[in-house]
Amino acid sequence: MRVSRAELDVHVDADRAARAEAARRARKSLNDDQQLFGAPAQGVTHLRTARA
């Protein structure tokens, strides 16, 4: 348990900063409904599945 806590402590500042930046980007690019209920993935190429 102490080892895992130490590992988390090493990364907590970078993780917190990355999450804050992601939240800023989401607030900037998504409208209120999309923020609340989600938005479809953008820039994703959908592949057809092969049928046997």
C-alpha positions as CSV (number, residue, x, y, z in Angstrom):
1,M,0.0,0.0,0.0
2,R,2.8,2.5,0.8
3,V,4.5,1.7,-2.5
4,S,1.4,2.5,-4.5
5,R,0.8,5.7,-2.5
6,A,4.4,6.7,-3.2
7,E,3.9,6.0,-6.9
8,L,0.7,8.2,-7.0
9,D,2.4,11.0,-5.1
10,V,5.1,11.1,-7.8
11,H,2.5,11.7,-10.6
12,V,-0.2,13.6,-8.8
13,D,0.8,17.1,-9.9
14,A,1.2,16.1,-13.6
15,D,-2.1,14.2,-13.5
16,R,-3.9,17.1,-11.9
17,A,-2.5,19.5,-14.5
18,A,-3.4,17.2,-17.4
19,R,-7.0,16.8,-16.1
20,A,-7.4,20.5,-15.6
21,E,-6.2,21.2,-19.2
22,A,-8.6,18.5,-20.6
23,A,-11.5,20.1,-18.7
24,R,-10.6,23.5,-20.1
25,R,-10.6,22.1,-23.6
26,A,-13.9,20.4,-23.1
27,R,-15.5,23.6,-21.7
28,K,-14.2,25.5,-24.7
29,S,-15.2,23.1,-27.4
30,L,-18.4,21.5,-26.1
31,N,-21.8,23.1,-25.6
32,D,-23.7,22.7,-22.4
33,D,-25.7,19.7,-23.6
34,Q,-22.6,17.9,-24.9
35,Q,-20.8,18.5,-21.6
36,L,-23.7,17.1,-19.6
37,F,-24.7,14.2,-21.8
38,G,-21.6,13.5,-23.9
39,A,-20.7,14.1,-27.5
40,P,-20.1,11.7,-30.4
41,A,-16.5,10.9,-31.1
42,Q,-14.9,13.2,-33.7
43,G,-12.2,12.4,-36.2
44,V,-12.6,8.6,-35.7
45,T,-12.5,6.3,-38.7
46,H,-15.0,3.5,-38.3
47,L,-13.9,0.2,-39.9
48,R,-16.4,-2.3,-41.3
49,T,-16.2,-5.6,-39.6
50,A,-15.6,-8.6,-41.8
51,R,-18.3,-11.2,-41.7
52,A,-17.5,-14.8,-42.2
